[in-house]
Amino acid sequence: MDINMQRRSQVEIIQLRGPLRLGPAVNEFRQALDQSLSNGDTRIVLDLAEVPMIDSSGIGVLMKSLASARQRGGNIKLVNPSKFAIQTLRMVGLLNLFEVFTDADAAVASFA
């Protein structure tokens, strides 16, 4: 799992590359989100364009982080999730909890 983090207009953009499944990938993902939230970053955009698959442990981290961000007045928005990621989130009934965008600029602008 490769994780690239950058700030743009008071929004933390987290770009993920690689499968998001149980093990080191999910642990790194959890640490990145926890770090952002503990730094007070509650406006988070997750770029999932290069995440071919996500398993239940990755979804668990995503949901826990979404709840934390919303409790603090923020949100997590998704950019370009793969077809597999969309199907997985839809199958477990969670896709409707996220705003989904085709590019990071639109997701960042939606926080304004």
ABEGO torsion letter per residue (X at the ends): XBBBBBBBGGBBBBBBBEBBBBEAAAAAAAAAAAAAAAAGBABBBBBAAABABBBAAAAAAAAAAAAAAAAAGBBBBBBGBBAAAAAAAAAAGAAAABBBBABAAAAAAAAX
